[in-house]
Each structure stands twice: as structure tokens, then as C-alpha cells.
Amino acid sequence: MARAITQIRQNVLSAEEQQTLATSELLEELAENKEAIIAAIGVIKSLNNLKILDTIQAAVEKSEDIGVIAMQQMNQPTMHNVIKNGISAFKFLGSLQPGQMETLMEAAGHGLKKMSRTGEKGEKQSIWRLRMRIWTPEIRAAMTTMVDFMQGMGEVFLRNNKQSK
Amino acid sequence: MNEENISFQFNGKEYLAKSGQTILDAAREQDVFIPGICYHPNLGTIQTCDTCYVNVNGEMVRSCATKVENGMTVDTISDPVKDAQNEAISRILKNHELYCTVCDNNNGNCTIHNTVELMQVEHQKYPFQAKPYPPDNSHPLYRYEPDQCILCGRCVEACQDLQVNETLTIDWSREAPRVIWDNDVPIDQSSCVSCGHCVSVCPCNALMEKSMLGNAGFLTGIPPKVLGPMIDLTKEVEPGYMEIFAISEMEASMRKARIKRTKTVCTYCGVGCSFEVWTKDREILKIQTHTEAPVNGISTCVKGKWGWDFVNSEDRLTKPLIRQGDEFVEASWEEALQLIASKLTTIKEEHGAHSIGYIASSKCSNEENYLFQKFARAIMGSNNVDNCSRYCQSPATAGLMRTVGLGGDSGTIEDIMTSELVIVIGANPAESHPVLATRIKRSHKLHGQKLIVADIRGHELAERADFRIHPKPGTDLIWLNAITKFIIDQGWEDRTFLNNRVNGVEVYVQSLEKFTLSYAEEKSGLAKEDLIKLATMIHEAKSVCALWAMGVTQHMGATDTSTAISNLLLVTGNYGRPGTGAYPLRGHNNVQGACDFGTMPAWMPGYEAVQDPEVRARYEKAWGVSLPEEPGMDNHHMVEGMDKGKLKALYLFGEDMSLVDANSNHVDSAFEKLDFFVVQDIFFSKTAQFADVILPAAPSLEKDGTFTNTERRIQRFHKVFEPLGESKPDWLIFQELANLLGANWSYEHPSEIMAEAASLAPLFAGVSYDLLEGWNSQVWPVRDNGEGTPLLYKERFAFPDGKAKLVPVDWTPPFDPGKEFDLHLNNGRLLEHFHEGNLTYRSEGLTHKVPHPWLEVSLELAKERNLQDGSLVRLTSPYGHVEVRTIVTERVKEMELYLTMNTREDIEAVNRLTSSYHDTLTHTPAYKEMSVKMEVLEVEGESPLPKHNHRFGNRVPQISVKVEDKWMRDDFIPIEEMHELRGDEYGEGHHAN
């Protein structure tokens, strides 16, 4: 004969027993990971010496306030420009073909070298001689490149103008 | 090119499409990218998002609404097409802010995110515009954020035409359109049944599970004070969406490391919905549905979508308990199992193997049921093993086994969907099998399927039926036989089918003699014209499916009524063809599988008789034991055996028999007479209160295994969590106990148990875990090669000569307790809770919707007895009494009552009223045959059903989202008419190569 009963006696651990259990689990983990724990303590010690832990602790504690302030600072037109320009610069660099860039840089370097030689010598050139030099293949190649460059720029000016209308 | 295939061109290349396929479907099947946001494979064409525009033979068309034609040339990539698609997505982004990295929906499956990314959209053409509505947080389980809603209408389509609850619409008439519930009421006060369809199909974060909010992402828990400016900043400086997406995708992949997605199969009814459970440690983030799920696709019901909190309930049993005096004391597994082993051994030695009973669980897996019957038979030497199908569908199984040969649904949900006529008898699928009901409602609403409902209660399907009959309780067999006779008298029977495929026709036809229309009218109360109309509808339909449940099977003549249904189907030739057949709707997730895998006193796994020496020999050889020859006790026998002192011990798992069995006062007193009682459960159930040892088991989310649904479909579920505390999967407990009794079992995984069952039971010959991976499933009988049988009896019935049998059956008058008990008591489940609510009351949201059981009384009775919503009444039957509060409703008529069963309190439990009378053949209790008298205790009181329950809502039926109303708006410019689409250069900037 077993009547319905609802009483359950649970082996509820006392606070001390729970603590003992937790401590032994911790000790077990510590012992199993001795080397990693010692290394971590070293890192923590250094961070503490440098007062970095203090800083992190304060930052974490006040993370919401800091977040609001940071966002306020970030959310200014000048910051928008900084971020946008930064991204644009990255995009610009990304859009360049390394092969072309190499030629361009080499050309610019060589040009600078020539330019500085001219500067050092301080020679004057007559208009006539300058006009003659335009006919040389080197100047013509450089001029064509410059005109192409300007045309490309103009295309973007016009396109952006049209889009913004 | 065959007839099925159509040849056409995508961007100049030849492709093949199936006849009737849309361009979008064909594109997706062949990996041609066309954007599409409102289109969803389970919902079909909606036409609101306009992102799928393509150029066909020089004309701009929506690819989701245009069928592929032979020789068609489709352009998906030219600039005008891209312009049109970009215009469409820009209109969408006007309604939706992209802040993906801090959005809880950024999990790799956000339709908007993925579409914008694939389209390589760089910038928003129109600035985002917030809508003038606050988010609706009124519902306890999900929220609607109008500001993020793109008005694609997927949610509306799902609610109107897939779930067919008809709650959601988009109000296109207001300046800023939005989704509204009913006639624009807060979600919680609407007719929403909380099925979750809308949330599952939302292509973004407009509709979201509250359990996900602030919880899914690494950054989504950021306080609003920081989040707001962060979104502003992102938008201000964004160079383009591609860079933002790079970060959000990184974050989405990081989430995958933290959020675990595990496929499971629902345990709340026999439909067998499968879906993923998303978890973070032990926290359930959400239930995520998948188009590939074989039964339900993206559908769920309120319990499947939200009812899993019980897994982490503090009330879970986590340690074995042993009765000591007047209390249970926690014990180790070793102590508990040793005690069980020694007690069972002693009782077996003293009183014989048949003095112990074993009750299995239809909530547990196939493997667990297999192992439990093996334990009872092979280790303990007894066939006294049964499961709860005894309380529900055994009569249906018996009725089918004697007419067509197999005790299962004869087809799948696919057949029910495609049938011309569905007859529902004594079943309330909209509440008890919700997802299956959605398929009937959809076919009825959209595809002209006819629906007949025979029920004494006006439940949802009855309201929607083309023809509804309300016979007198317990007279179904009479009208079924009468219309079968009428059909034969008219010469409407399928003579060829009867001649070729059915035995016993003549004797059967003679047996119908007394079932004239006049006799049926007199006994069932149905008018002759109605009976003729029924017969005519069946005659005129080319395919008929009959569905039934407890309204048929919980009667004294239940097996015979089930037989009468099957007879009617045979006479009209409605077996073995698509869209036909008999469908007893299984109530529990694995009631089919429990029976299939042998927890039945007369059947070994796969429905082979224990009395068949060849069958026994096969198992004896495999198990190395000799097996008992005679069928054992069923549940009913066991209760009587306990009462009479013949059954000394009982081992029960996963079943709350004390509340669930009929005449529970009698059952409880029988439990008290046991010498030894083991209860294995996940909670301290009412039944457990009588136990000597209680073992803590693990629910489906904490183990691996398979379930078999009502269609005979075997599906795999996977472990989501480790078992809580010291609880263990049931199969492991059986193994450990068996080994203490000398079994020497060494199953390491349920797959090994299934492999053994498949090797022994021919019905499951080809069942294997390898073939059940992912969303795969197998429908038994499964041949050696793994091939299943979705539709039974295509060529032969399951008898030696391949022919079905017409079995004559006569009416058994229902139990009548006497004139003083003047009110008929009907009872059953409801949508929001599973049975007594042991699992579902652990979910706050479900309890918010339905906190109490209630008694439905008719308008007529309310008037006569002065009752209102909230009146407290005492109901008394010859077996006990209950006290419950009333709801006055048109769902019940006159002197008929309906009592819901969602309570764990004895004083409200319906089975305090029911009797031990039962079906004569299967011993299933006649739960539905009771009358009571009523005493009014308080006229006024709090309504047991809160006003924020869907039953008080006001549905707004319409077809789809009414996109035409959108097109009629003054501010709508059809995309194909836009003259200012941007030029060729637009959208060319970000091709990777």
C-alpha cells in the first residue's frame, strides 16, 4: 500500500559544503592547467604594475557612459570626414594597379632626378629649345599621359555633377 | 526535349524548365541569380517586392509571376533590368535600415541582407523613412517593428493562406502602410494563434522572437543610448554597403561559433514537425523552421514554436528518488537501480513473471520503446507491455488492421492536401494537429477542396466546413453505415474496385440492411436530406480522405466505428490512389512508433504476433532467450490486475497515467495497491506521487533517436543539450537496469538499437540512421534498399491474398449513467497546452495565453441555469466530481458541455468524471461517453480564459496580401513605367572581376 506523497527530501548542500565543492573543483582545474595559469598570472601581474588593469576595470564599469561619450565624439562632422577620407584613401590605393603604379613611380623618380639636376645647374633654356624638346618622344609620352589623366578626372567631375543634380 | 521540359534562354544560354514553372523558380533551380525578397517557396508568388524584374521578349515582367514558355528569351543582366531591380530594392531600403552587425537577424539567413549583397547595391537611392508607429511589444513571445518592415507581405500570405488563421493584413490605405492584426488591435489582443508562421517567414527583423532580441549577436545587446548614434554614424560614413557587409558577415560567422543549430522533431502531437533549435549554452534562442522539413516546411504551431522552456525548468527531476516512509529521498543511480533490480527479481520469483506490468511512453523514441519491450520480454519474461495508444488510437489501428491490414495512415499529408474531399469525424485538428489542419484549410481556401466535418462541437474546421453535421453523441457508426448503404442502393459503389480488390462484399452488404435512412435519422438525429447530401458529396468526389480521432475512438463501439469508416472508403474505392485513404490522427509524437516498435501486449515490433512461433523463434535466436508465448496484459488489464492484487509491480515511463487514464479515482486506488512501483519521468508527475522509486529521465532535446509520425514517417532527432543534472536518456536507464539483471547489453548509441530492430522486423528492413541524416525521412514499410512507402495499398492490401476485407459492424449504444445526469460531457485537448500542461505551463507565454482549464456551456444552457463567463460550477458523475469555471460559447449546443483537460489539479481534472467503460475489443476507455449533473456554485467570477486569448479575436479573411491595393495607390509608380531609370554606368562599379 503506497499512498500518493509529495514530500521530497533533497540533499541540499550547506553553504560550506557548496564552497568546499566549488573550491575542490577550482583546485582540480588549477592543477590540470598549472603552466597556463602561472603564465597568465605573470601577464596579469605586469598589467597590474602598469596600472592597465585599473584602467580596464574602470572602463568596463562605466562602459555605457564611455560608449555614449565616444559615440558623441565620433558622431561629429569632422570625424565623419576623417573616417570618410580614411576609407576613400584606402579605396584609392586599392584601385591602383601595381604594374601601372610601378611605372608611374619610376617615371616620377626619374623625372625628379632630372629636375633636380636642372635646378642644380641653373641653366636657362631658350623658348625655341623648349619648343624643340616638345617634339621629343619622351616629352610627348609624358604630355599624352598628363592629358589622359586630366580627361579621366574630368569624366568623374562631370559624372558626379550629373548624379548630384 | 520531353513533354515535361520546356526549352528557353537565360541571357542567351539554353536552359530547361519544368512545365508550369515560373522564371524565378527555374532560375533558382539552375543557379541563375535573380533577386527576390517576397517570394518564398512555401508561400509562392506575392508580387510586392518587385526585385525580380526581368526582360522577357522585350518586355519587363516580374519573374515570380511569369511562367516559362517554350522558346522564351529571358534577360536578367542587361542594364535596364538591373536598373529596374535596383529601383525596387531602393524602395525596399526606404523602409528598412541596414544596421546588420547590430541586428539580431544577422545570422547568415537574412533575405534582405543577402539580396542586397548579391545585387551589389552600393547606396540607398531613397533615404530611410521611419514609420509613424511604435513597435508592438504586446505579445509575450514576438514583436513587430514597423520601422524595419518592408511590407513584402510574406507574413500576411503565411497567416492568410498557409496557416489560414486570417489575422494579418497590410492596410494599404493609410499614408504609411503597415501590417495590422485583426482590425488594428495590439497583437496580444488579436485572433493570432501564436503559430509563429509570420515570424519564420519574415525576410528581416521586423517580426522577431523576443527570445532573440538583444541576445543573438555579439553587439546586439548594446544599450539603445549607444546603439542609436552607432547606427547613425555607420550610415553617415558608410562608403557603400559592401564594406558594411564585410563586417556583418564576419560577425555572422562568429555567431555560428556561439549559436548551435540542432535539428529536432516536435513532441507535441503526431504530425511530426521538424525544425532547428537554436541555442546558446542551455538557453533556447528560437525554433527555426526550414523549407526542407518533409512534413511541415516552415509551419509550426504555438507549442512547437514556443513551448520548450520546460527543458530548463527548475522543477525537472535531476536525481533518483526513493520512497522512505512518507517522503521521497534523493539517492544515487546505483542505489536506485539496485533496489529496482532486487525488488523486480523477488516479485518475479515469488509471483511469476506475469505479476509485473510495463507501461511504455508514446513521447519517447522508437529505440526506447523497442528496448523497453525487449527488456519486458527478453529479460523479465513477460508480454505485459503496453503504451498510451490504448487511451487513444488502438481502436483505429484495430479497425484498419481488420479491413486493410496495416494499422497506420494509408497515405501522407500530401494525399490529404490533394484530396478532393476531406471528411473529418470526431477530431479537432486545428487544435490537436494544428499544422496538419493548416494544410486542409489551405487546400479548402485556395484549391477548392471540399470539407465535411462530423462533430458535436463547432470547432474551427467545423466552422469552415462546406457541410457540417452534428449527430447525437456516440452515433457515428449509424450514419456511416447508413450512407454506405445508400451509396450501394444507388449503385454508386466502385464495383470494379470491390470485384478486384475486396473480400466479403456480399455478407457485408447484407449486414447493412437495418441501416436505412429512417433508422439513421431516428438514432443519430440527422435529417435524411443531410444524409443524402453526405452520400452525394462522397459519390461526386474523385478522391476522398477520412480523418478521425478521439471523437470516434474513445467510445465503447470505437473499433467498430473505425471499421465502418474504412468500409465506407472501400465501398467507394477510396484507397490506394493519391488523395485517398484512412487517416486516424495520432495524438502524441510517437504513439505510432511506440506501437510499431512493439510496446503492445500481443505484437512484436512491426506488428508480428507474439503467438506466431516463427516470429518468436527469430527473436529468440537473436536475443538468446526463450520468449513468453501468450499475449500479455494491456493498460486496462493492468489496472484491473492491480485492483485485484494480481499485478504486484509496475514499471512506467513517460506517462502520467494518474491524470490521463479514465476514471482516475479508480486508477489511483489501484496504484495504492501495488507492492512496487517505478516511475521514470522528467517531472515529478501526479503518477510519480505513488511511486516507490522515481528515475529522472531526459527529454528529446537531451538525447538522440527517432520518432514516427502519424504518416508512418520515421524522422531523426538530435541531442541539443547534455541531460540536466544526473538525468539520463530512457534507453540508457533501461540498459543499465537490464545489465544489473544479467542482460549484458552494450548499446553505445540509439542507432545501434535501430539497426537491431531493422534486422529483426521486416516492416523496417531498410531503416537506417545513415538514410535519416539531415531532413531525410523514411515512411514504413521500408524495403531493404531503404525505399519507403508513402502511399499504401497501391496494388495490394496487407493480407496474404492482397485483398481488403469488408467487415460487418453493428452499433454499440453509448454508456448512459442515468437520467439524473442530464448534461453530456465532451472533453479534449486545446491548442495552447499539451494534455494536462505538465510541459507547456512551464512556458510563461503559453500560460499567459491560457492560464486555466474551462468548461464550455451553450447559450441555451447559460440562459437556463443563469451562467456567464467565469461562473463556478460543480460537475458530478457517478465516478467523481470537479469544480470549474465556465465560458459561454456557440461552439457547444444545448445540453452538451466541453471540458478542456489542461490542468494538474484533481478538482479540475476531467478524468475524475469519466468511467472505466471501454471499447469492447481494444479496451480503450470510453472517455467521450459520460453525462454529468451541474450545480452552480458562484454565478459571477473571473473568466478562466483571458480576453487576450485568440478565441476572442476577430479574424479578417482575405486572399493573400491584396497587392492590387498597393498598385492602386497614388504614390505607386509601376517600375516598368519608370522613365528615369538610371543609365548604363550605374551599378557597374563593384564587379569583382
Interface residues (C-beta under 8 A of the other chain):
Chain A: M1 A2 R3 A4 I5 T6 Q7 I8 R9 Q10 N11 E64 G67 V68 M71 Q72 M74 N75 H80 I83 K84 I87 S88 K91 R159
Chain B: I222 P223 K225 V226 P229 M230 D232 L233 E236 V237 P239 E243 K319 L321 R323 Q324 D326 E327 F328 V329 E330 S658 D668 F671 E672 K673 L674 F677 F684 K686 Q689 F690 A691 D692 E985
